[in-house]
Structures are given as structure tokens and as C-alpha cells.
Amino acid sequence: MANVSIDQLRRYAIGRSLFKPTTLPGAIARLGFVQADPIRAPARAQDLILAHRVRDYRVGLLERRYPRLPLEEAFFINYGFLPRETLALLHPRGAPPWHDAWDARTQSRARKILAFVRRNGRAYAKDVQAHFDHGTLKRWGADFNVSAHLLDGLHYRGLLRVARRVGGTRVYEASRLSLRREGPKARLARAGRLLDIVVRLYAPLPAPGLRYLCALLRNGVSHLTAEVRTLHDQAPSRYGHAEVDGVRWFWPPNENPGSARYRVDDQLRFLTPFDPVVWDRRRFRLLWGWEYRSEAYVPAHARRRGHYAMPLLWRERVLGWANLKMIDGQLHHELGFAGRKPRGSDFQRALDEALDGMRQLLDVPPDITAPTKLQ
């Protein structure tokens, strides 16, 4: 049991995740996983995450370079991008937990789609839909194309992979993964490597956050459910940990949250709701003292902070949130604060620099006329 304070945990959470910007492969290797999301407000989550960690990053760089990098799109704890060697740890896995089991007819259809993709080398979902015309099914209260459903299931099972994207649309090809089964010892080791990736990405983790992430990991590797539960029970012996204000926290065993190496700079950052620094809402409240949630999928009339309110991190405090929008080719922003707005020129300078950085990310010209709106 280490002796650390909540202030040290806060600096550790920021300093270890917002490391010095590096190359695109280096950043993804260090993170271990980059969550993806299709909403552009003002850019997709994967671009906003990488912008803080990759030198001279521009929106869409990951999509453009993906075909040449040893990366994969896949469902892990959520959907996103991960190193190819991590993908091998996920398989063999069966059906996604959110899909119904495939009956004989569905399996036959899936085999034909897989043969079609192999025969053609690569295929868009629209190509498969045009060739087979499987119709639609009801999923989550909406009509969903059966061919897309089967492609999704084949991808999850490791039989297809995303070769590239064109305009955000997946292009599939047959996977070359070796799907072999292993004994109990190897399965536990594999589950342990996956959980270590999760802990390394989101540390320091309060105990409820670790429990929740283990539940998400079981969605990604449901065939390793028993192993993940065993590892969760063994967390105090596997990871560094401490009790702070009645909450147990966990982190990788080779790190020291109290170390002076975890420094916080003066840069102001707009963080996507999926950024590792703010992803765990329980941890957010413990570290920054106020409740935050993403309202992107909340009905407009029920939103308190905006469609895509991005946490506003300055120094070691999340002061509030920002809504950033592209209007007529210019970046506009609205700010809200959980407490008082900081006074003085230091904050305004940091805000201006952050907005300039966002414009560079989006490749839009500077605009001196778009005013700041405050809530």
C-alpha cells in the first residue's frame, strides 16, 4: 500500500497520459488503445485524442496512414484502434454479446459473405448489400441491414478486418489471424496482458472504475470471462494501489504516483469526452470535484452543457467545458465553468493558444472576429 494524496493522483493522471508529443505509431503504442467515435464536434474522438500526443497532428492523419501502419480497428473495451499484436490477444472469440446467436441459416449467409470478400480481395458494405440483398432486421428499435450485421459479426470474430477507410466508410478484407485455442494457463496470461493494457491506459483507477472496465473487457473477450474475474480479484497483488479518502486506487506496478516526474504544464487543452484523462466519470468526480457527462446522445431539451461539451483542462484543474463548432469555415466556441472563470492574462493567453492549436488541427484559418461566449 503506497502513501499518496489526491493531489498527487491528479498530477499523476494528467502527467502520465498527456506525455510529450511523439510519432503517431509511438503515441498509439504508448496509449495501447485509442477509442473511436463518429461524431465530429469539431473532429472525431480519435483525432482529438491523438492531437495532444502526436507532433504536428492534423485531422484525418490516422485514417490516411492506417493502411501502412501495424494497427487494427476492432472492438476492445469499446470500438477503436489498437496495435496488431493486441488484436491477436482478443481471439478466438465468439459472437458479440449484443448480437443474437447465429442460427444455421445465418451462419450459411455469413460464410457466403466471407467467401465473397475473399474472392474480391476487398469490399465495401454496400458491395455486399448489393450482391446479397439480405433485407433488414430490427435492432435497438430501428431497421438494420442484415448484410451489415453479418459483416459486423465477422469482423468481431476476427474473420474480417478493416483494410482502410474511404471518407469514413470501412473497406473490409479477409483476416490472416491464426485463431487457435489454448489451455487454462495461457488463457489467464492472455487475459492478464489485456487487463494490463486497460490499467496502463486509464491509471490511476478507483476501485469502481477498475470493476467497470473489467466488465467492459468481458464484452470484448467474453470467452475469457472467468479469467478476467480472477484477475479482478487478484488486483491488489497485481497492481500498485493505495487507499485515499476511503477509496482504493490502482495503477501499473512499476509506476509511482508520488514521483516528481509527473509534472503538469501550463497548456490549456480541450479534451474529447473519450480522452483517457477524463473518460472515467467516477474518477473525474474524485479528482476534480464536479459531475461531468457527455450529452451527445441526450435529447437537446435535456442538455445542460451542450451537444459535445469538451472538458477544459488547464494546469491541473478541469475548470469547465467548451463547445467548439465550425460555422461558415470558422471555429466558434462557447465556454462554461464549473466554478469561477479564471481571471488574468495567463488564462486568456492559454485559451488563445488552445484555439490556435485547434485551428491548426482542423486546417482552418485564424479568425479574430469569433467571440468567446460564456455560460
C-alpha positions in Angstrom: 0.0 0.0 0.0 1.5 3.3 -1.1 1.1 6.6 0.7 -0.2 9.1 -1.8 -2.5 12.1 -1.8 -5.4 13.0 -4.1 -3.3 15.9 -5.4 -0.5 13.5 -6.3 -3.1 11.2 -8.0 -4.4 14.2 -10.0 -1.0 15.2 -11.3 -0.1 11.6 -12.0 -3.3 11.1 -14.0 -2.5 14.1 -16.2 1.2 13.8 -16.4 1.4 10.1 -17.4 -1.4 10.4 -20.1 -0.5 13.7 -21.6 3.1 12.7 -22.4 5.4 14.7 -24.6 4.1 14.5 -28.2 5.7 11.8 -30.3 5.1 10.0 -33.6 1.8 8.5 -34.5 2.9 4.9 -34.1 4.7 5.8 -30.9 1.7 7.5 -29.3 -0.6 4.6 -30.1 1.9 2.1 -28.8 2.2 4.1 -25.6 -1.6 4.5 -25.1 -2.3 0.9 -26.1 -5.8 1.8 -27.4 -7.5 4.8 -29.0 -11.2 4.9 -28.7 -13.1 6.0 -31.8 -16.4 7.8 -32.2 -18.1 9.1 -35.4 -19.2 12.4 -34.1 -17.3 15.4 -35.5 -17.6 18.3 -33.0 -15.3 19.7 -34.3 -13.4 16.4 -35.1 -13.7 12.7 -34.4 -12.7 11.5 -30.9 -9.6 9.6 -32.3 -8.3 12.8 -33.9 -8.9 14.8 -30.7 -7.2 12.2 -28.6 -4.1 12.0 -30.8 -3.8 15.7 -31.4 -2.5 16.1 -27.8 0.0 13.3 -28.1 1.3 13.3 -31.7 3.6 16.0 -33.1 2.0 18.2 -35.8 -1.1 16.1 -36.0 -3.8 17.1 -38.5 -7.3 15.8 -38.6 -7.7 12.6 -40.6 -4.0 11.6 -40.3 -4.8 8.3 -38.6 -7.2 7.4 -41.3 -4.7 8.3 -44.1 -1.8 6.4 -42.5 -3.7 3.4 -41.1 -3.2 1.1 -44.2 0.6 1.4 -43.8 0.8 1.0 -40.0 0.6 -2.2 -37.9 -2.7 -1.2 -36.5 -6.2 -2.7 -36.4 -9.7 -1.4 -36.0 -11.6 -3.6 -33.5 -13.9 -3.8 -30.5 -11.7 -4.0 -27.4 -13.4 -2.4 -24.3 -15.0 -0.1 -26.8 -14.5 0.3 -30.6 -11.2 1.9 -31.6 -7.7 1.4 -32.8 -5.0 -0.8 -31.3 -1.6 -2.4 -32.2 -1.9 -5.5 -34.3 -0.2 -7.7 -31.6 -3.0 -6.7 -29.2 -5.7 -7.8 -31.7 -4.2 -11.3 -31.6 -4.8 -11.4 -27.8 -8.5 -10.9 -28.3 -9.1 -14.1 -30.4 -10.5 -16.6 -30.8 -13.8 -15.1 -29.6 -17.3 -15.9 -30.5 -20.4 -13.7 -31.1 -20.6 -10.1 -29.8 -22.6 -10.1 -26.6 -25.0 -7.6 -28.1 -25.8 -10.0 -31.1 -28.2 -12.9 -31.0 -26.6 -16.3 -31.6 -26.4 -17.1 -35.3 -28.7 -20.0 -36.4 -27.8 -22.3 -39.2 -29.3 -20.1 -41.9 -27.4 -17.0 -40.6 -24.1 -18.9 -40.4 -24.6 -20.0 -44.0 -25.1 -16.4 -45.1 -22.0 -15.3 -43.1 -19.9 -18.0 -44.8 -21.1 -16.8 -48.3 -20.2 -13.2 -47.4 -16.8 -14.2 -46.2 -16.2 -16.1 -49.4 -17.4 -13.1 -51.4 -14.9 -10.8 -49.7 -12.1 -13.3 -50.1 -12.9 -13.6 -53.8 -13.0 -9.9 -54.4 -10.0 -9.1 -52.2 -11.7 -6.1 -50.6 -15.3 -4.9 -50.3 -17.4 -2.1 -49.0 -20.6 -2.9 -47.1 -22.6 -1.5 -50.0 -21.0 -4.0 -52.3 -22.0 -6.9 -50.1 -25.5 -5.5 -49.7 -25.9 -5.1 -53.4 -24.8 -8.6 -54.1 -26.8 -10.5 -51.5 -29.8 -8.2 -50.6 -30.4 -9.9 -47.3 -33.0 -7.4 -46.3 -33.3 -5.8 -42.8 -33.8 -6.8 -39.2 -34.9 -4.9 -36.1 -32.0 -3.9 -33.8 -32.3 -1.3 -31.0 -35.7 -0.3 -32.3 -34.5 0.5 -35.8 -34.2 -1.3 -39.1 -30.7 -2.6 -39.6 -29.3 -4.1 -42.8 -28.7 -7.8 -42.4 -25.6 -7.8 -44.6 -24.0 -5.0 -42.4 -25.0 -7.0 -39.3 -23.2 -10.1 -40.7 -20.1 -8.0 -41.7 -20.0 -6.6 -38.1 -20.2 -10.1 -36.7 -17.4 -11.5 -39.0 -15.2 -8.5 -38.1 -15.8 -9.0 -34.3 -14.9 -12.8 -34.7 -11.6 -11.9 -36.4 -12.5 -13.3 -39.8 -12.6 -9.9 -41.4 -10.5 -6.8 -40.8 -10.8 -3.2 -41.8 -8.2 -2.7 -44.6 -8.8 1.1 -44.8 -11.5 3.7 -44.8 -12.6 5.9 -47.6 -14.5 9.0 -46.5 -15.0 7.4 -43.1 -16.5 4.2 -44.7 -14.9 0.8 -43.9 -13.4 -1.3 -46.6 -13.2 -4.9 -45.5 -10.8 -7.7 -46.4 -10.3 -11.3 -45.1 -8.2 -11.5 -42.0 -5.0 -13.5 -41.7 -5.3 -14.1 -38.0 -4.4 -17.5 -36.6 -7.4 -18.4 -34.5 -6.1 -21.2 -32.1 -7.4 -22.4 -28.8 -5.2 -22.5 -25.7 -5.0 -24.1 -22.3 -6.1 -22.5 -18.9 -2.7 -21.1 -18.1 -2.2 -19.4 -21.4 -5.7 -18.1 -21.3 -5.1 -16.5 -17.9 -1.9 -15.0 -19.1 -3.6 -13.6 -22.2 -6.4 -12.0 -20.2 -3.7 -10.6 -17.9 -2.0 -8.8 -20.7 -5.2 -7.3 -21.9 -6.2 -6.1 -18.5 -2.7 -4.6 -18.1 -3.3 -2.6 -21.3 -6.5 -1.2 -19.8 -5.0 -0.3 -16.5 -2.0 1.3 -18.2 -4.3 3.4 -20.3 -6.7 4.7 -17.6 -4.5 4.7 -14.4 -4.9 5.7 -11.7 -8.1 3.8 -11.4 -10.5 4.0 -8.4 -11.8 0.5 -7.5 -15.3 1.1 -9.0 -13.6 2.2 -12.3 -11.5 -0.9 -12.4 -14.6 -3.1 -11.8 -16.4 -1.3 -14.6 -13.5 -1.7 -17.0 -13.3 -5.4 -16.2 -17.0 -5.6 -17.2 -16.3 -3.9 -20.5 -13.3 -6.1 -21.1 -15.5 -9.2 -20.7 -17.7 -7.8 -23.5 -14.5 -7.8 -25.7 -13.3 -11.2 -24.6 -16.4 -13.0 -23.4 -14.7 -16.3 -23.8 -12.2 -15.1 -21.1 -14.9 -14.0 -18.6 -13.7 -16.4 -15.8 -10.1 -15.3 -16.3 -11.0 -11.6 -16.1 -12.9 -12.1 -12.9 -10.0 -14.0 -11.4 -7.7 -11.1 -12.4 -10.0 -8.5 -10.9 -10.0 -10.4 -7.6 -6.2 -10.5 -7.7 -5.8 -6.8 -8.5 -4.3 -5.9 -5.1 -1.4 -8.3 -5.6 -1.0 -7.5 -9.4 -1.1 -3.7 -9.3 0.2 -0.8 -7.2 -2.5 0.5 -5.0 -3.4 2.9 -2.2 -6.3 4.0 0.0 -7.1 7.7 -0.4 -10.0 9.3 1.4 -11.7 5.9 1.7 -11.3 4.9 -2.0 -8.8 2.3 -3.2 -6.8 3.3 -6.3 -4.9 1.1 -8.7 -2.0 1.7 -11.2 0.7 -0.3 -13.0 3.1 -1.9 -10.5 6.3 -0.2 -11.9 5.0 3.3 -11.5 5.0 5.7 -8.5 2.1 8.2 -8.5 4.0 10.3 -5.9 7.1 10.8 -8.2 8.1 14.3 -9.2 8.4 13.2 -12.8 4.6 13.6 -13.3 4.6 17.3 -13.9 1.7 19.4 -15.2 2.4 22.2 -17.7 0.6 25.5 -18.4 -1.1 24.4 -21.6 -4.9 24.6 -21.9 -6.5 21.6 -23.6 -9.9 20.8 -25.0 -10.4 17.1 -24.2 -12.9 14.9 -26.0 -15.2 13.1 -23.6 -13.4 9.9 -24.7 -9.9 11.1 -23.7 -8.2 8.8 -21.2 -7.7 11.8 -18.8 -11.5 12.3 -18.3 -13.0 9.0 -19.6 -13.8 7.6 -16.2 -16.6 9.7 -14.8 -16.2 8.3 -11.3 -12.5 9.3 -11.3 -13.4 12.7 -12.8 -15.6 13.5 -9.8 -13.0 12.3 -7.3 -10.2 14.2 -8.9 -12.0 17.4 -9.9 -14.9 17.7 -7.6 -17.8 18.1 -10.0 -20.1 15.8 -12.1 -19.4 15.6 -15.8 -21.1 13.6 -18.5 -21.2 13.6 -22.3 -24.5 14.8 -23.6 -24.0 13.9 -27.3 -26.8 11.3 -27.1 -29.0 13.2 -24.7 -32.1 14.9 -26.2 -31.5 18.5 -26.9 -34.0 19.8 -24.4 -32.3 17.8 -21.6 -28.8 19.0 -22.2 -27.2 21.2 -19.5 -23.8 21.8 -21.1 -24.2 21.3 -24.9 -24.1 18.6 -27.6 -20.4 17.8 -27.3 -19.2 19.6 -24.2 -15.4 19.0 -24.0 -13.7 19.2 -20.6 -11.5 22.2 -20.3 -8.2 21.2 -18.7 -5.8 24.0 -17.6 -2.8 23.2 -15.5 -4.1 20.5 -13.1 -7.7 21.6 -13.0 -10.7 20.8 -15.2 -12.3 24.2 -15.0 -15.4 23.6 -17.1 -16.2 22.7 -20.7 -16.1 24.0 -24.2 -18.4 23.5 -27.2 -16.5 24.0 -30.4 -18.3 24.3 -33.8 -17.3 25.0 -37.3 -19.6 27.7 -38.8 -19.0 29.1 -42.3 -15.4 27.8 -42.3 -14.6 29.4 -38.9 -14.1 27.9 -35.5 -16.6 29.2 -32.9 -16.5 28.4 -29.2 -18.7 28.6 -26.1 -17.2 28.1 -22.7 -18.9 27.1 -19.4 -17.3 26.9 -16.0 -17.9 24.6 -13.0 -16.8 27.5 -10.7 -15.5 30.9 -11.3 -13.8 31.8 -14.6 -10.1 32.3 -14.1 -9.0 35.9 -14.1 -5.9 37.4 -15.6 -4.0 37.3 -18.8 -2.4 33.9 -18.2 -5.8 32.1 -18.8 -6.7 34.2 -21.8 -3.2 33.6 -23.4 -3.6 29.8 -22.8 -7.1 29.9 -24.3 -6.0 31.7 -27.4 -3.1 29.3 -27.9 -5.5 26.3 -27.5 -7.9 27.8 -30.1 -5.0 28.3 -32.4 -3.9 24.7 -31.9 -7.4 23.5 -32.7 -7.5 25.6 -35.9 -4.2 24.0 -36.9 -5.6 20.6 -36.2 -8.6 21.3 -38.4 -6.6 23.2 -41.1 -8.8 26.3 -40.8 -7.5 29.9 -41.0 -7.3 32.0 -37.8 -10.3 34.2 -37.0 -10.1 37.3 -34.9 -13.9 38.1 -35.1 -15.4 35.0 -33.5 -16.1 36.0 -29.9 -15.9 33.8 -26.8 -19.4 33.0 -25.3 -19.6 32.3 -21.6 -22.1 30.3 -19.7 
